[in-house]
Amino acid sequence: MGWTPPSKFTVFLTFILTAFGIFIILDQSVALWTGTLLPSMYVIPGLSSFQFWLIVAAIVVFLAWFLFFLGVKFKGM
């Protein structure tokens, strides 16, 4: 089974998702010393805004990895 490169759209979309996830992680880590650019979110009871945004960042980075994996696995995606 050979390696098939993903399409340009898949690469672009995964790059945008990864960049957004890294932005959230960096924004929340710097928020300990300065203000944050992201709004305070208290959607899930029992979670702080910091924890919520880190969960969102983890989900976004995972989706970027999974989309890139599917783009490599399936030809033409």
C-alpha positions as CSV (number, residue, x, y, z in Angstrom):
1,M,0.0,0.0,0.0
2,G,1.6,3.2,-1.1
3,W,1.4,6.7,0.4
4,T,-1.0,9.0,-1.3
5,P,-0.6,12.7,-0.7
6,P,-3.7,14.6,0.5
7,S,-5.3,17.2,-1.6
8,K,-4.4,20.9,-1.2
9,F,-7.8,21.6,0.4
10,T,-7.2,19.0,3.1
11,V,-3.7,20.4,3.8
12,F,-5.1,23.9,4.0
13,L,-8.0,23.0,6.2
14,T,-5.9,21.0,8.6
15,F,-3.3,23.9,8.8
16,I,-6.1,26.3,9.7
17,L,-7.5,24.0,12.4
18,T,-4.1,23.3,13.8
19,A,-3.2,27.0,13.9
20,F,-6.5,27.8,15.6
21,G,-5.9,25.1,18.2
22,I,-2.4,26.4,18.9
23,F,-3.7,30.0,19.1
24,I,-6.2,28.9,21.8
25,I,-3.5,27.0,23.8
26,L,-1.1,30.0,23.6
27,D,-3.8,32.5,24.4
28,Q,-4.8,30.5,27.5
29,S,-1.2,30.0,28.6
30,V,-0.4,33.7,28.3
31,A,-3.7,34.6,30.0
32,L,-2.2,33.7,33.3
33,W,0.0,36.8,33.1
34,T,-2.1,39.1,30.9
35,G,-5.6,39.3,29.6
36,T,-7.1,36.9,27.1
37,L,-8.5,37.6,23.7
38,L,-11.1,34.8,23.9
39,P,-14.4,35.5,25.7
40,S,-15.2,33.9,29.1
41,M,-17.2,30.8,28.5
42,Y,-19.0,29.0,31.3
43,V,-21.0,26.5,29.1
44,I,-20.4,23.4,31.1
45,P,-21.2,23.6,34.9
46,G,-18.1,22.9,37.0
47,L,-15.6,23.9,34.4
48,S,-13.7,27.2,34.4
49,S,-13.3,29.2,31.2
50,F,-9.6,28.2,31.1
51,Q,-10.5,24.5,31.2
52,F,-13.3,24.9,28.6
53,W,-11.0,26.6,26.1
54,L,-8.3,23.9,26.6
55,I,-10.8,21.2,25.9
56,V,-11.9,23.1,22.7
57,A,-8.3,23.4,21.7
58,A,-7.7,19.6,22.2
59,I,-10.7,18.8,20.2
60,V,-9.7,21.1,17.3
61,V,-6.2,19.8,17.2
62,F,-7.5,16.2,17.2
63,L,-9.9,17.0,14.4
64,A,-7.0,18.5,12.4
65,W,-4.9,15.4,12.9
66,F,-7.8,13.1,12.1
67,L,-8.7,15.0,8.9
68,F,-5.1,14.9,7.7
69,F,-5.0,11.1,8.5
70,L,-8.1,10.6,6.4
71,G,-6.7,12.7,3.7
72,V,-3.6,10.5,3.6
73,K,-5.5,7.2,4.0
74,F,-8.1,7.8,1.3
75,K,-7.0,8.9,-2.1
76,G,-8.4,12.1,-3.5
77,M,-9.8,13.5,-0.3
